[in-house]
Amino acid sequence: MNTFAVMIREPEARTLESLNDQYEPDNVYQINSTTFLVRTKQLAEAVSVAAGIKGEDRFASGVVFKLNRSYAGYTARSLWEWLQEGEE
């Protein structure tokens, strides 16, 4: 499965709702009100539509990046565990 970073310009509750409707809750990780991670076999364009960034029903401004399994930093242990689950 691929992991995508979804970043929107302004907090928009519908983005998280839409991502949770489109993907299994275990495949969506909310970092903060404007940044989310999504695991899926879909392409980045499909994720951007699900997040409300692209498509006819667009309601948010933002971007989707496909992650390449390289990451570093200091954050909540739950994020590292979530990323590790996607690699298994």
PDB file of N, CA, C and O in Angstrom:
ATOM      1  N   MET A   1       0.834  -1.181   0.000  1.00  0.00           N
ATOM      2  CA  MET A   1       0.000   0.000   0.000  1.00  0.00           C
ATOM      3  C   MET A   1       0.876   1.240   0.000  1.00  0.00           C
ATOM      4  O   MET A   1       1.961   1.244   0.580  1.00  0.00           O
ATOM      5  N   ASN A   2       0.408   2.277  -0.644  1.00  0.00           N
ATOM      6  CA  ASN A   2       1.102   3.555  -0.653  1.00  0.00           C
ATOM      7  C   ASN A   2       0.630   4.420   0.507  1.00  0.00           C
ATOM      8  O   ASN A   2      -0.489   4.266   0.997  1.00  0.00           O
ATOM      9  N   THR A   3       1.489   5.323   0.936  1.00  0.00           N
ATOM     10  CA  THR A   3       1.123   6.288   1.960  1.00  0.00           C
ATOM     11  C   THR A   3       1.203   7.676   1.354  1.00  0.00           C
ATOM     12  O   THR A   3       2.183   8.028   0.698  1.00  0.00           O
ATOM     13  N   PHE A   4       0.150   8.466   1.584  1.00  0.00           N
ATOM     14  CA  PHE A   4       0.067   9.817   1.044  1.00  0.00           C
ATOM     15  C   PHE A   4      -0.091  10.819   2.181  1.00  0.00           C
ATOM     16  O   PHE A   4      -0.774  10.556   3.171  1.00  0.00           O
ATOM     17  N   ALA A   5       0.549  11.960   2.022  1.00  0.00           N
ATOM     18  CA  ALA A   5       0.352  13.078   2.945  1.00  0.00           C
ATOM     19  C   ALA A   5      -0.653  14.018   2.293  1.00  0.00           C
ATOM     20  O   ALA A   5      -0.470  14.435   1.150  1.00  0.00           O
ATOM     21  N   VAL A   6      -1.696  14.346   3.010  1.00  0.00           N
ATOM     22  CA  VAL A   6      -2.732  15.277   2.558  1.00  0.00           C
ATOM     23  C   VAL A   6      -2.596  16.538   3.391  1.00  0.00           C
ATOM     24  O   VAL A   6      -2.700  16.491   4.617  1.00  0.00           O
ATOM     25  N   MET A   7      -2.363  17.666   2.730  1.00  0.00           N
ATOM     26  CA  MET A   7      -2.212  18.934   3.440  1.00  0.00           C
ATOM     27  C   MET A   7      -3.174  19.954   2.852  1.00  0.00           C
ATOM     28  O   MET A   7      -3.150  20.233   1.653  1.00  0.00           O
ATOM     29  N   ILE A   8      -4.025  20.509   3.720  1.00  0.00           N
ATOM     30  CA  ILE A   8      -4.965  21.527   3.266  1.00  0.00           C
ATOM     31  C   ILE A   8      -4.577  22.870   3.883  1.00  0.00           C
ATOM     32  O   ILE A   8      -3.963  22.926   4.948  1.00  0.00           O
ATOM     33  N   ARG A   9      -4.947  23.944   3.194  1.00  0.00           N
ATOM     34  CA  ARG A   9      -4.532  25.297   3.618  1.00  0.00           C
ATOM     35  C   ARG A   9      -5.210  25.758   4.900  1.00  0.00           C
ATOM     36  O   ARG A   9      -4.573  26.362   5.763  1.00  0.00           O
ATOM     37  N   GLU A  10      -6.485  25.478   5.021  1.00  0.00           N
ATOM     38  CA  GLU A  10      -7.286  25.914   6.175  1.00  0.00           C
ATOM     39  C   GLU A  10      -7.983  24.696   6.770  1.00  0.00           C
ATOM     40  O   GLU A  10      -8.353  23.785   6.030  1.00  0.00           O
ATOM     41  N   PRO A  11      -8.170  24.657   8.081  1.00  0.00           N
ATOM     42  CA  PRO A  11      -8.904  23.542   8.684  1.00  0.00           C
ATOM     43  C   PRO A  11     -10.287  23.378   8.043  1.00  0.00           C
ATOM     44  O   PRO A  11     -11.016  24.352   7.855  1.00  0.00           O
ATOM     45  N   GLU A  12     -10.624  22.162   7.720  1.00  0.00           N
ATOM     46  CA  GLU A  12     -11.904  21.861   7.078  1.00  0.00           C
ATOM     47  C   GLU A  12     -12.353  20.486   7.573  1.00  0.00           C
ATOM     48  O   GLU A  12     -11.800  19.465   7.163  1.00  0.00           O
ATOM     49  N   ALA A  13     -13.350  20.461   8.449  1.00  0.00           N
ATOM     50  CA  ALA A  13     -13.823  19.207   9.049  1.00  0.00           C
ATOM     51  C   ALA A  13     -14.273  18.205   7.997  1.00  0.00           C
ATOM     52  O   ALA A  13     -14.145  16.997   8.195  1.00  0.00           O
ATOM     53  N   ARG A  14     -14.794  18.695   6.891  1.00  0.00           N
ATOM     54  CA  ARG A  14     -15.269  17.780   5.845  1.00  0.00           C
ATOM     55  C   ARG A  14     -14.146  16.939   5.247  1.00  0.00           C
ATOM     56  O   ARG A  14     -14.402  15.845   4.744  1.00  0.00           O
ATOM     57  N   THR A  15     -12.904  17.431   5.292  1.00  0.00           N
ATOM     58  CA  THR A  15     -11.798  16.649   4.742  1.00  0.00           C
ATOM     59  C   THR A  15     -11.629  15.355   5.519  1.00  0.00           C
ATOM     60  O   THR A  15     -11.580  14.281   4.921  1.00  0.00           O
ATOM     61  N   LEU A  16     -11.541  15.436   6.830  1.00  0.00           N
ATOM     62  CA  LEU A  16     -11.401  14.227   7.642  1.00  0.00           C
ATOM     63  C   LEU A  16     -12.627  13.330   7.490  1.00  0.00           C
ATOM     64  O   LEU A  16     -12.484  12.115   7.361  1.00  0.00           O
ATOM     65  N   GLU A  17     -13.810  13.900   7.502  1.00  0.00           N
ATOM     66  CA  GLU A  17     -15.031  13.112   7.322  1.00  0.00           C
ATOM     67  C   GLU A  17     -15.008  12.369   5.992  1.00  0.00           C
ATOM     68  O   GLU A  17     -15.332  11.183   5.931  1.00  0.00           O
ATOM     69  N   SER A  18     -14.628  13.064   4.939  1.00  0.00           N
ATOM     70  CA  SER A  18     -14.600  12.464   3.614  1.00  0.00           C
ATOM     71  C   SER A  18     -13.544  11.364   3.523  1.00  0.00           C
ATOM     72  O   SER A  18     -13.795  10.310   2.939  1.00  0.00           O
ATOM     73  N   LEU A  19     -12.373  11.603   4.091  1.00  0.00           N
ATOM     74  CA  LEU A  19     -11.326  10.571   4.086  1.00  0.00           C
ATOM     75  C   LEU A  19     -11.776   9.341   4.858  1.00  0.00           C
ATOM     76  O   LEU A  19     -11.538   8.215   4.422  1.00  0.00           O
ATOM     77  N   ASN A  20     -12.419   9.543   5.996  1.00  0.00           N
ATOM     78  CA  ASN A  20     -12.899   8.405   6.782  1.00  0.00           C
ATOM     79  C   ASN A  20     -14.045   7.671   6.102  1.00  0.00           C
ATOM     80  O   ASN A  20     -14.226   6.473   6.319  1.00  0.00           O
ATOM     81  N   ASP A  21     -14.824   8.376   5.278  1.00  0.00           N
ATOM     82  CA  ASP A  21     -15.881   7.718   4.509  1.00  0.00           C
ATOM     83  C   ASP A  21     -15.296   6.884   3.377  1.00  0.00           C
ATOM     84  O   ASP A  21     -15.810   5.810   3.066  1.00  0.00           O
ATOM     85  N   GLN A  22     -14.231   7.369   2.766  1.00  0.00           N
ATOM     86  CA  GLN A  22     -13.626   6.720   1.602  1.00  0.00           C
ATOM     87  C   GLN A  22     -12.699   5.563   1.984  1.00  0.00           C
ATOM     88  O   GLN A  22     -12.621   4.564   1.269  1.00  0.00           O
ATOM     89  N   TYR A  23     -12.000   5.701   3.107  1.00  0.00           N
ATOM     90  CA  TYR A  23     -10.993   4.718   3.499  1.00  0.00           C
ATOM     91  C   TYR A  23     -11.313   4.148   4.881  1.00  0.00           C
ATOM     92  O   TYR A  23     -12.009   4.772   5.682  1.00  0.00           O
ATOM     93  N   GLU A  24     -10.794   2.962   5.136  1.00  0.00           N
ATOM     94  CA  GLU A  24     -10.939   2.362   6.457  1.00  0.00           C
ATOM     95  C   GLU A  24     -10.318   3.301   7.488  1.00  0.00           C
ATOM     96  O   GLU A  24      -9.258   3.869   7.229  1.00  0.00           O
ATOM     97  N   PRO A  25     -10.941   3.478   8.638  1.00  0.00           N
ATOM     98  CA  PRO A  25     -10.397   4.393   9.654  1.00  0.00           C
ATOM     99  C   PRO A  25      -8.941   4.098  10.036  1.00  0.00           C
ATOM    100  O   PRO A  25      -8.185   5.016  10.353  1.00  0.00           O
ATOM    101  N   ASP A  26      -8.549   2.821  10.004  1.00  0.00           N
ATOM    102  CA  ASP A  26      -7.160   2.467  10.321  1.00  0.00           C
ATOM    103  C   ASP A  26      -6.180   2.959   9.263  1.00  0.00           C
ATOM    104  O   ASP A  26      -4.973   2.977   9.502  1.00  0.00           O
ATOM    105  N   ASN A  27      -6.680   3.357   8.105  1.00  0.00           N
ATOM    106  CA  ASN A  27      -5.820   3.822   7.015  1.00  0.00           C
ATOM    107  C   ASN A  27      -5.775   5.342   6.900  1.00  0.00           C
ATOM    108  O   ASN A  27      -5.228   5.878   5.937  1.00  0.00           O
ATOM    109  N   VAL A  28      -6.343   6.027   7.872  1.00  0.00           N
ATOM    110  CA  VAL A  28      -6.302   7.494   7.913  1.00  0.00           C
ATOM    111  C   VAL A  28      -5.735   7.908   9.268  1.00  0.00           C
ATOM    112  O   VAL A  28      -6.218   7.478  10.315  1.00  0.00           O
ATOM    113  N   TYR A  29      -4.700   8.752   9.230  1.00  0.00           N
ATOM    114  CA  TYR A  29      -4.076   9.231  10.468  1.00  0.00           C
ATOM    115  C   TYR A  29      -4.088  10.752  10.437  1.00  0.00           C
ATOM    116  O   TYR A  29      -3.520  11.361   9.530  1.00  0.00           O
ATOM    117  N   GLN A  30      -4.729  11.365  11.418  1.00  0.00           N
ATOM    118  CA  GLN A  30      -4.785  12.822  11.489  1.00  0.00           C
ATOM    119  C   GLN A  30      -3.618  13.320  12.318  1.00  0.00           C
ATOM    120  O   GLN A  30      -3.489  12.972  13.491  1.00  0.00           O
ATOM    121  N   ILE A  31      -2.761  14.140  11.707  1.00  0.00           N
ATOM    122  CA  ILE A  31      -1.639  14.738  12.420  1.00  0.00           C
ATOM    123  C   ILE A  31      -2.091  16.006  13.130  1.00  0.00           C
ATOM    124  O   ILE A  31      -1.766  16.215  14.299  1.00  0.00           O
ATOM    125  N   ASN A  32      -2.837  16.850  12.431  1.00  0.00           N
ATOM    126  CA  ASN A  32      -3.438  18.056  13.017  1.00  0.00           C
ATOM    127  C   ASN A  32      -4.635  18.432  12.153  1.00  0.00           C
ATOM    128  O   ASN A  32      -5.069  17.626  11.331  1.00  0.00           O
ATOM    129  N   SER A  33      -5.175  19.621  12.317  1.00  0.00           N
ATOM    130  CA  SER A  33      -6.412  19.986  11.607  1.00  0.00           C
ATOM    131  C   SER A  33      -6.214  20.225  10.107  1.00  0.00           C
ATOM    132  O   SER A  33      -7.189  20.389   9.374  1.00  0.00           O
ATOM    133  N   THR A  34      -4.972  20.245   9.652  1.00  0.00           N
ATOM    134  CA  THR A  34      -4.718  20.492   8.223  1.00  0.00           C
ATOM    135  C   THR A  34      -3.826  19.444   7.574  1.00  0.00           C
ATOM    136  O   THR A  34      -3.529  19.553   6.384  1.00  0.00           O
ATOM    137  N   THR A  35      -3.388  18.431   8.322  1.00  0.00           N
ATOM    138  CA  THR A  35      -2.473  17.427   7.770  1.00  0.00           C
ATOM    139  C   THR A  35      -2.934  16.026   8.150  1.00  0.00           C
ATOM    140  O   THR A  35      -3.225  15.741   9.312  1.00  0.00           O
ATOM    141  N   PHE A  36      -2.994  15.164   7.147  1.00  0.00           N
ATOM    142  CA  PHE A  36      -3.471  13.799   7.326  1.00  0.00           C
ATOM    143  C   PHE A  36      -2.573  12.853   6.532  1.00  0.00           C
ATOM    144  O   PHE A  36      -1.970  13.252   5.536  1.00  0.00           O
ATOM    145  N   LEU A  37      -2.488  11.610   6.972  1.00  0.00           N
ATOM    146  CA  LEU A  37      -1.822  10.564   6.210  1.00  0.00           C
ATOM    147  C   LEU A  37      -2.876   9.538   5.824  1.00  0.00           C
ATOM    148  O   LEU A  37      -3.782   9.233   6.599  1.00  0.00           O
ATOM    149  N   VAL A  38      -2.740   9.008   4.602  1.00  0.00           N
ATOM    150  CA  VAL A  38      -3.710   8.037   4.091  1.00  0.00           C
ATOM    151  C   VAL A  38      -2.948   6.878   3.468  1.00  0.00           C
ATOM    152  O   VAL A  38      -2.010   7.087   2.699  1.00  0.00           O
ATOM    153  N   ARG A  39      -3.355   5.648   3.801  1.00  0.00           N
ATOM    154  CA  ARG A  39      -2.798   4.446   3.160  1.00  0.00           C
ATOM    155  C   ARG A  39      -3.840   3.904   2.195  1.00  0.00           C
ATOM    156  O   ARG A  39      -4.997   3.697   2.561  1.00  0.00           O
ATOM    157  N   THR A  40      -3.410   3.677   0.952  1.00  0.00           N
ATOM    158  CA  THR A  40      -4.318   3.147  -0.066  1.00  0.00           C
ATOM    159  C   THR A  40      -3.522   2.638  -1.256  1.00  0.00           C
ATOM    160  O   THR A  40      -2.348   2.972  -1.419  1.00  0.00           O
ATOM    161  N   LYS A  41      -4.164   1.834  -2.080  1.00  0.00           N
ATOM    162  CA  LYS A  41      -3.558   1.396  -3.335  1.00  0.00           C
ATOM    163  C   LYS A  41      -3.910   2.360  -4.462  1.00  0.00           C
ATOM    164  O   LYS A  41      -3.410   2.214  -5.578  1.00  0.00           O
ATOM    165  N   GLN A  42      -4.750   3.328  -4.188  1.00  0.00           N
ATOM    166  CA  GLN A  42      -5.163   4.291  -5.201  1.00  0.00           C
ATOM    167  C   GLN A  42      -4.034   5.258  -5.549  1.00  0.00           C
ATOM    168  O   GLN A  42      -2.995   5.290  -4.890  1.00  0.00           O
ATOM    169  N   LEU A  43      -4.263   6.044  -6.600  1.00  0.00           N
ATOM    170  CA  LEU A  43      -3.316   7.075  -7.017  1.00  0.00           C
ATOM    171  C   LEU A  43      -3.553   8.359  -6.226  1.00  0.00           C
ATOM    172  O   LEU A  43      -4.604   8.536  -5.611  1.00  0.00           O
ATOM    173  N   ALA A  44      -2.569   9.244  -6.251  1.00  0.00           N
ATOM    174  CA  ALA A  44      -2.660  10.519  -5.536  1.00  0.00           C
ATOM    175  C   ALA A  44      -3.883  11.312  -5.971  1.00  0.00           C
ATOM    176  O   ALA A  44      -4.506  11.980  -5.145  1.00  0.00           O
ATOM    177  N   GLU A  45      -4.238  11.253  -7.242  1.00  0.00           N
ATOM    178  CA  GLU A  45      -5.398  12.004  -7.721  1.00  0.00           C
ATOM    179  C   GLU A  45      -6.679  11.536  -7.028  1.00  0.00           C
ATOM    180  O   GLU A  45      -7.518  12.357  -6.656  1.00  0.00           O
ATOM    181  N   ALA A  46      -6.830  10.235  -6.855  1.00  0.00           N
ATOM    182  CA  ALA A  46      -8.021   9.714  -6.171  1.00  0.00           C
ATOM    183  C   ALA A  46      -8.055  10.165  -4.715  1.00  0.00           C
ATOM    184  O   ALA A  46      -9.124  10.456  -4.179  1.00  0.00           O
ATOM    185  N   VAL A  47      -6.900  10.225  -4.079  1.00  0.00           N
ATOM    186  CA  VAL A  47      -6.833  10.689  -2.694  1.00  0.00           C
ATOM    187  C   VAL A  47      -7.210  12.168  -2.628  1.00  0.00           C
ATOM    188  O   VAL A  47      -7.905  12.591  -1.703  1.00  0.00           O
ATOM    189  N   SER A  48      -6.756  12.952  -3.602  1.00  0.00           N
ATOM    190  CA  SER A  48      -7.082  14.383  -3.598  1.00  0.00           C
ATOM    191  C   SER A  48      -8.579  14.617  -3.805  1.00  0.00           C
ATOM    192  O   SER A  48      -9.134  15.573  -3.263  1.00  0.00           O
ATOM    193  N   VAL A  49      -9.227  13.768  -4.573  1.00  0.00           N
ATOM    194  CA  VAL A  49     -10.682  13.873  -4.748  1.00  0.00           C
ATOM    195  C   VAL A  49     -11.369  13.496  -3.436  1.00  0.00           C
ATOM    196  O   VAL A  49     -12.303  14.172  -3.005  1.00  0.00           O
ATOM    197  N   ALA A  50     -10.907  12.417  -2.803  1.00  0.00           N
ATOM    198  CA  ALA A  50     -11.497  11.983  -1.531  1.00  0.00           C
ATOM    199  C   ALA A  50     -11.324  13.039  -0.441  1.00  0.00           C
ATOM    200  O   ALA A  50     -12.169  13.162   0.446  1.00  0.00           O
ATOM    201  N   ALA A  51     -10.234  13.798  -0.506  1.00  0.00           N
ATOM    202  CA  ALA A  51      -9.969  14.833   0.500  1.00  0.00           C
ATOM    203  C   ALA A  51     -10.699  16.133   0.205  1.00  0.00           C
ATOM    204  O   ALA A  51     -10.660  17.057   1.017  1.00  0.00           O
ATOM    205  N   GLY A  52     -11.365  16.221  -0.946  1.00  0.00           N
ATOM    206  CA  GLY A  52     -12.089  17.435  -1.308  1.00  0.00           C
ATOM    207  C   GLY A  52     -11.218  18.500  -1.938  1.00  0.00           C
ATOM    208  O   GLY A  52     -11.623  19.658  -2.036  1.00  0.00           O
ATOM    209  N   ILE A  53     -10.019  18.118  -2.370  1.00  0.00           N
ATOM    210  CA  ILE A  53      -9.086  19.065  -2.979  1.00  0.00           C
ATOM    211  C   ILE A  53      -9.302  19.172  -4.483  1.00  0.00           C
ATOM    212  O   ILE A  53      -9.101  20.240  -5.061  1.00  0.00           O
ATOM    213  N   LYS A  54      -9.709  18.081  -5.119  1.00  0.00           N
ATOM    214  CA  LYS A  54      -9.954  18.059  -6.567  1.00  0.00           C
ATOM    215  C   LYS A  54     -11.350  17.519  -6.831  1.00  0.00           C
ATOM    216  O   LYS A  54     -12.002  16.978  -5.937  1.00  0.00           O
ATOM    217  N   GLY A  55     -11.791  17.671  -8.051  1.00  0.00           N
ATOM    218  CA  GLY A  55     -13.069  17.107  -8.464  1.00  0.00           C
ATOM    219  C   GLY A  55     -14.188  18.123  -8.473  1.00  0.00           C
ATOM    220  O   GLY A  55     -14.016  19.271  -8.063  1.00  0.00           O
ATOM    221  N   GLU A  56     -15.326  17.685  -8.941  1.00  0.00           N
ATOM    222  CA  GLU A  56     -16.492  18.563  -9.063  1.00  0.00           C
ATOM    223  C   GLU A  56     -17.011  19.033  -7.708  1.00  0.00           C
ATOM    224  O   GLU A  56     -17.565  20.128  -7.607  1.00  0.00           O
ATOM    225  N   ASP A  57     -16.839  18.223  -6.670  1.00  0.00           N
ATOM    226  CA  ASP A  57     -17.343  18.567  -5.341  1.00  0.00           C
ATOM    227  C   ASP A  57     -16.238  19.121  -4.445  1.00  0.00           C
ATOM    228  O   ASP A  57     -16.273  18.935  -3.229  1.00  0.00           O
ATOM    229  N   ARG A  58     -15.268  19.794  -5.033  1.00  0.00           N
ATOM    230  CA  ARG A  58     -14.123  20.332  -4.284  1.00  0.00           C
ATOM    231  C   ARG A  58     -14.588  21.332  -3.224  1.00  0.00           C
ATOM    232  O   ARG A  58     -15.431  22.187  -3.496  1.00  0.00           O
ATOM    233  N   PHE A  59     -14.034  21.220  -2.018  1.00  0.00           N
ATOM    234  CA  PHE A  59     -14.381  22.148  -0.943  1.00  0.00           C
ATOM    235  C   PHE A  59     -13.158  22.598  -0.150  1.00  0.00           C
ATOM    236  O   PHE A  59     -13.297  23.381   0.790  1.00  0.00           O
ATOM    237  N   ALA A  60     -11.975  22.128  -0.501  1.00  0.00           N
ATOM    238  CA  ALA A  60     -10.760  22.494   0.223  1.00  0.00           C
ATOM    239  C   ALA A  60      -9.648  22.820  -0.767  1.00  0.00           C
ATOM    240  O   ALA A  60      -9.663  22.370  -1.912  1.00  0.00           O
ATOM    241  N   SER A  61      -8.690  23.606  -0.304  1.00  0.00           N
ATOM    242  CA  SER A  61      -7.497  23.921  -1.091  1.00  0.00           C
ATOM    243  C   SER A  61      -6.323  23.222  -0.431  1.00  0.00           C
ATOM    244  O   SER A  61      -6.124  23.341   0.778  1.00  0.00           O
ATOM    245  N   GLY A  62      -5.550  22.497  -1.217  1.00  0.00           N
ATOM    246  CA  GLY A  62      -4.426  21.791  -0.629  1.00  0.00           C
ATOM    247  C   GLY A  62      -3.672  20.960  -1.637  1.00  0.00           C
ATOM    248  O   GLY A  62      -3.777  21.174  -2.845  1.00  0.00           O
ATOM    249  N   VAL A  63      -2.907  20.007  -1.130  1.00  0.00           N
ATOM    250  CA  VAL A  63      -2.042  19.188  -1.970  1.00  0.00           C
ATOM    251  C   VAL A  63      -1.918  17.795  -1.367  1.00  0.00           C
ATOM    252  O   VAL A  63      -2.090  17.603  -0.163  1.00  0.00           O
ATOM    253  N   VAL A  64      -1.613  16.819  -2.236  1.00  0.00           N
ATOM    254  CA  VAL A  64      -1.382  15.438  -1.805  1.00  0.00           C
ATOM    255  C   VAL A  64      -0.007  15.019  -2.310  1.00  0.00           C
ATOM    256  O   VAL A  64       0.315  15.193  -3.485  1.00  0.00           O
ATOM    257  N   PHE A  65       0.801  14.463  -1.404  1.00  0.00           N
ATOM    258  CA  PHE A  65       2.122  13.961  -1.759  1.00  0.00           C
ATOM    259  C   PHE A  65       2.192  12.471  -1.471  1.00  0.00           C
ATOM    260  O   PHE A  65       1.724  12.017  -0.427  1.00  0.00           O
ATOM    261  N   LYS A  66       2.773  11.707  -2.389  1.00  0.00           N
ATOM    262  CA  LYS A  66       3.042  10.296  -2.135  1.00  0.00           C
ATOM    263  C   LYS A  66       4.364  10.212  -1.374  1.00  0.00           C
ATOM    264  O   LYS A  66       5.373  10.763  -1.814  1.00  0.00           O
ATOM    265  N   LEU A  67       4.355   9.523  -0.233  1.00  0.00           N
ATOM    266  CA  LEU A  67       5.561   9.383   0.573  1.00  0.00           C
ATOM    267  C   LEU A  67       6.385   8.193   0.079  1.00  0.00           C
ATOM    268  O   LEU A  67       5.838   7.223  -0.447  1.00  0.00           O
ATOM    269  N   ASN A  68       7.685   8.278   0.251  1.00  0.00           N
ATOM    270  CA  ASN A  68       8.565   7.224  -0.254  1.00  0.00           C
ATOM    271  C   ASN A  68       9.162   6.356   0.847  1.00  0.00           C
ATOM    272  O   ASN A  68      10.214   5.746   0.652  1.00  0.00           O
ATOM    273  N   ARG A  69       8.509   6.296   1.988  1.00  0.00           N
ATOM    274  CA  ARG A  69       8.920   5.476   3.131  1.00  0.00           C
ATOM    275  C   ARG A  69      10.212   5.952   3.776  1.00  0.00           C
ATOM    276  O   ARG A  69      10.846   5.209   4.526  1.00  0.00           O
ATOM    277  N   SER A  70      10.600   7.170   3.492  1.00  0.00           N
ATOM    278  CA  SER A  70      11.737   7.782   4.176  1.00  0.00           C
ATOM    279  C   SER A  70      11.190   8.908   5.030  1.00  0.00           C
ATOM    280  O   SER A  70      10.536   9.817   4.519  1.00  0.00           O
ATOM    281  N   TYR A  71      11.451   8.854   6.311  1.00  0.00           N
ATOM    282  CA  TYR A  71      10.942   9.882   7.204  1.00  0.00           C
ATOM    283  C   TYR A  71      11.824   9.954   8.440  1.00  0.00           C
ATOM    284  O   TYR A  71      12.500   8.988   8.794  1.00  0.00           O
ATOM    285  N   ALA A  72      11.808  11.076   9.072  1.00  0.00           N
ATOM    286  CA  ALA A  72      12.574  11.287  10.295  1.00  0.00           C
ATOM    287  C   ALA A  72      11.899  12.393  11.088  1.00  0.00           C
ATOM    288  O   ALA A  72      11.158  13.195  10.520  1.00  0.00           O
ATOM    289  N   GLY A  73      12.139  12.448  12.361  1.00  0.00           N
ATOM    290  CA  GLY A  73      11.585  13.512  13.179  1.00  0.00           C
ATOM    291  C   GLY A  73      11.313  13.045  14.586  1.00  0.00           C
ATOM    292  O   GLY A  73      11.690  11.943  14.984  1.00  0.00           O
ATOM    293  N   TYR A  74      10.656  13.900  15.325  1.00  0.00           N
ATOM    294  CA  TYR A  74      10.272  13.614  16.702  1.00  0.00           C
ATOM    295  C   TYR A  74       8.800  13.945  16.838  1.00  0.00           C
ATOM    296  O   TYR A  74       8.396  15.096  16.671  1.00  0.00           O
ATOM    297  N   THR A  75       7.995  12.931  17.143  1.00  0.00           N
ATOM    298  CA  THR A  75       6.550  13.121  17.249  1.00  0.00           C
ATOM    299  C   THR A  75       5.949  11.992  18.086  1.00  0.00           C
ATOM    300  O   THR A  75       6.677  11.213  18.702  1.00  0.00           O
ATOM    301  N   ALA A  76       4.654  11.912  18.104  1.00  0.00           N
ATOM    302  CA  ALA A  76       3.943  10.899  18.892  1.00  0.00           C
ATOM    303  C   ALA A  76       4.310   9.485  18.440  1.00  0.00           C
ATOM    304  O   ALA A  76       4.445   9.217  17.246  1.00  0.00           O
ATOM    305  N   ARG A  77       4.468   8.594  19.406  1.00  0.00           N
ATOM    306  CA  ARG A  77       4.783   7.196  19.101  1.00  0.00           C
ATOM    307  C   ARG A  77       3.721   6.571  18.196  1.00  0.00           C
ATOM    308  O   ARG A  77       4.033   5.717  17.367  1.00  0.00           O
ATOM    309  N   SER A  78       2.466   6.998  18.358  1.00  0.00           N
ATOM    310  CA  SER A  78       1.392   6.420  17.544  1.00  0.00           C
ATOM    311  C   SER A  78       1.628   6.636  16.052  1.00  0.00           C
ATOM    312  O   SER A  78       1.251   5.787  15.244  1.00  0.00           O
ATOM    313  N   LEU A  79       2.243   7.751  15.673  1.00  0.00           N
ATOM    314  CA  LEU A  79       2.530   7.986  14.250  1.00  0.00           C
ATOM    315  C   LEU A  79       3.554   6.988  13.747  1.00  0.00           C
ATOM    316  O   LEU A  79       3.373   6.419  12.670  1.00  0.00           O
ATOM    317  N   TRP A  80       4.621   6.760  14.490  1.00  0.00           N
ATOM    318  CA  TRP A  80       5.647   5.803  14.055  1.00  0.00           C
ATOM    319  C   TRP A  80       5.048   4.413  13.931  1.00  0.00           C
ATOM    320  O   TRP A  80       5.359   3.685  12.989  1.00  0.00           O
ATOM    321  N   GLU A  81       4.185   4.036  14.883  1.00  0.00           N
ATOM    322  CA  GLU A  81       3.531   2.728  14.815  1.00  0.00           C
ATOM    323  C   GLU A  81       2.620   2.635  13.601  1.00  0.00           C
ATOM    324  O   GLU A  81       2.586   1.607  12.924  1.00  0.00           O
ATOM    325  N   TRP A  82       1.874   3.716  13.318  1.00  0.00           N
ATOM    326  CA  TRP A  82       0.977   3.732  12.164  1.00  0.00           C
ATOM    327  C   TRP A  82       1.772   3.572  10.877  1.00  0.00           C
ATOM    328  O   TRP A  82       1.375   2.810   9.995  1.00  0.00           O
ATOM    329  N   LEU A  83       2.892   4.283  10.758  1.00  0.00           N
ATOM    330  CA  LEU A  83       3.738   4.168   9.561  1.00  0.00           C
ATOM    331  C   LEU A  83       4.306   2.761   9.431  1.00  0.00           C
ATOM    332  O   LEU A  83       4.370   2.220   8.327  1.00  0.00           O
ATOM    333  N   GLN A  84       4.715   2.170  10.531  1.00  0.00           N
ATOM    334  CA  GLN A  84       5.282   0.820  10.497  1.00  0.00           C
ATOM    335  C   GLN A  84       4.236  -0.204  10.052  1.00  0.00           C
ATOM    336  O   GLN A  84       4.557  -1.126   9.303  1.00  0.00           O
ATOM    337  N   GLU A  85       3.010  -0.055  10.499  1.00  0.00           N
ATOM    338  CA  GLU A  85       1.937  -0.981  10.095  1.00  0.00           C
ATOM    339  C   GLU A  85       1.765  -0.970   8.585  1.00  0.00           C
ATOM    340  O   GLU A  85       1.492  -2.013   7.992  1.00  0.00           O
ATOM    341  N   GLY A  86       1.915   0.171   7.958  1.00  0.00           N
ATOM    342  CA  GLY A  86       1.759   0.269   6.503  1.00  0.00           C
ATOM    343  C   GLY A  86       2.873  -0.398   5.740  1.00  0.00           C
ATOM    344  O   GLY A  86       2.707  -0.715   4.562  1.00  0.00           O
ATOM    345  N   GLU A  87       4.014  -0.623   6.381  1.00  0.00           N
ATOM    346  CA  GLU A  87       5.147  -1.258   5.715  1.00  0.00           C
ATOM    347  C   GLU A  87       5.112  -2.768   5.824  1.00  0.00           C
ATOM    348  O   GLU A  87       5.852  -3.455   5.121  1.00  0.00           O
ATOM    349  N   GLU A  88       4.269  -3.294   6.691  1.00  0.00           N
ATOM    350  CA  GLU A  88       4.206  -4.742   6.911  1.00  0.00           C
ATOM    351  C   GLU A  88       3.391  -5.445   5.862  1.00  0.00           C
ATOM    352  O   GLU A  88       3.245  -6.666   5.910  1.00  0.00           O
TER     353      GLU A  88
END
